[in-house]
Amino acid sequence: MIEEQGRVVTVEEDAVWVETIRKTTCSSCSAKNGCGQHLAEKYKSSKTHSYIRAVNETGSIIKEHDEVVIGIPEDSLMKASMVVYMLPLLSMMAGLWLGSFLDLGDPVTVLLALSGLAAGFVPVRMLGQKAGELCRVQVLKVTPRLLDEPELVPMRPWVA
């Protein structure tokens, strides 16, 4: 189970919206100098929070500002990733093999490969809802807030 800790920002009937802090492990990686991900992290926008919708199947009462641990099953994530990535690539390879087998020439083979890639995205789109159900994020643990946090009230400017 892949787990992440966050804070509840909105409560719905059967789910909650959780705010998590984006973390990167680039600083501790030995290959960061030659990695494109490190470069992308270095120049990314300053948005540091992610908002994730998680289903509450624990039956516990969750309120705003509660700390929660959310999780997604690893095997479900792997299955959905295989569908999303492998299906278009396999259909592209089928287009490539077809063009090569029929000896249609390079430009037509490239067009068949691109057509196969585009055709591979159609079942991915249709299976998208099912894959979304496979990778459903769940609330695993709830830590209620101990005290109500004080509410900050904006001050009006002082006029003499």
C-alpha positions in Angstrom: 0.0 0.0 0.0 1.4 3.4 -1.0 0.5 5.8 1.8 0.6 9.6 2.2 -0.3 11.8 5.1 -2.5 14.9 4.7 -5.0 17.3 6.1 -8.7 17.2 5.3 -9.9 20.4 3.6 -13.4 19.4 2.5 -15.8 16.7 3.5 -18.3 15.2 1.1 -21.0 12.5 1.7 -18.8 9.5 1.0 -15.4 11.0 0.4 -13.0 13.7 1.6 -10.6 16.1 -0.2 -7.1 15.9 1.4 -4.3 18.4 1.0 -0.9 16.8 0.9 2.5 18.4 0.7 4.4 17.6 -2.4 7.8 16.0 -1.6 10.7 15.2 -3.8 13.6 12.9 -3.1 15.9 14.5 -5.6 18.2 16.0 -3.0 19.2 12.6 -1.6 19.6 10.9 -5.0 23.1 10.3 -6.3 22.0 10.5 -10.0 20.4 14.0 -9.7 23.0 15.7 -11.9 22.1 13.6 -14.9 18.4 13.3 -14.3 15.6 15.2 -16.1 13.3 14.9 -13.2 15.7 16.8 -11.0 15.8 19.6 -13.6 12.0 19.7 -13.9 11.7 19.9 -10.1 14.3 22.7 -10.0 12.3 24.9 -12.3 8.8 23.9 -11.5 6.2 26.4 -10.2 6.1 27.1 -6.5 2.9 25.1 -6.0 3.7 22.8 -3.0 0.4 21.3 -2.2 -1.7 18.6 -4.0 -5.4 18.0 -3.5 -6.6 14.4 -3.6 -10.1 13.0 -3.4 -10.2 9.9 -1.0 -13.0 7.6 -0.3 -13.9 7.1 3.3 -14.6 3.4 3.8 -13.4 3.3 7.4 -16.8 4.4 8.8 -15.2 6.9 11.0 -16.4 10.5 11.3 -14.0 12.9 9.5 -14.1 16.6 9.9 -12.3 19.4 8.2 -8.7 19.9 9.4 -8.4 16.3 10.7 -5.1 14.6 9.9 -5.5 11.5 7.7 -3.4 8.8 6.2 -4.6 8.0 2.6 -3.4 5.0 0.6 -3.7 3.3 -2.8 -3.0 -0.4 -3.3 0.3 -1.0 -5.2 -1.1 -3.9 -7.3 -4.0 -1.7 -8.5 -1.7 1.1 -9.4 0.5 -1.3 -11.4 -2.5 -2.8 -13.3 -3.8 0.6 -14.2 -0.4 1.8 -15.3 0.0 -1.2 -17.5 -3.3 -0.5 -19.3 -2.5 3.2 -19.7 1.1 2.8 -21.0 1.3 -0.6 -22.6 -1.9 -0.7 -24.7 -1.0 2.3 -26.9 2.6 1.1 -27.3 1.5 -2.4 -28.2 -0.9 -1.1 -30.8 1.8 1.2 -32.2 4.1 -1.9 -32.5 1.3 -3.7 -34.3 1.1 -0.9 -36.8 4.9 -1.0 -37.2 4.9 -4.7 -37.7 2.0 -4.5 -40.2 3.8 -1.9 -42.3 7.1 -3.9 -42.2 5.3 -7.2 -43.0 3.5 -5.7 -46.0 6.7 -3.9 -47.1 4.9 -0.6 -47.7 7.9 1.6 -47.3 9.1 3.8 -44.5 6.6 6.8 -44.7 3.6 4.5 -44.8 5.0 2.3 -42.0 5.5 5.4 -39.8 1.9 6.5 -40.6 0.6 3.0 -39.6 2.7 3.2 -36.4 1.2 6.6 -35.5 -2.3 5.4 -36.4 -1.8 2.4 -34.2 -0.6 4.6 -31.3 -3.7 6.8 -31.7 -6.0 3.8 -32.0 -4.4 2.4 -28.8 -5.6 5.5 -26.8 -9.3 4.8 -27.7 -9.6 1.7 -25.4 -7.5 3.5 -22.8 -10.1 6.3 -22.8 -12.9 3.8 -22.6 -11.2 1.8 -19.8 -10.4 5.0 -17.9 -13.3 4.9 -15.6 -12.6 1.3 -14.7 -8.9 2.0 -14.1 -10.0 5.0 -11.9 -12.0 2.6 -9.8 -9.0 0.3 -9.5 -6.8 3.1 -8.3 -9.3 4.5 -5.8 -7.6 6.4 -3.0 -8.8 5.4 0.4 -8.7 6.9 3.9 -6.7 4.5 6.0 -6.3 6.2 9.4 -7.9 9.3 10.9 -6.3 11.5 13.6 -8.8 14.0 14.8 -7.7 17.5 15.7 -7.4 18.0 19.4 -8.5 21.6 19.7 -10.4 23.9 17.5 -7.8 26.0 15.8 -8.3 29.7 16.4 -9.8 31.5 13.5 -7.9 34.4 12.1 -10.1 37.5 11.7 -8.9 40.1 9.2 -8.3 43.5 10.9 -9.8 46.7 9.6 -7.3 49.5 9.0 -7.1 52.0 11.8 -8.4 55.4 10.9 -7.5 58.4 13.0 
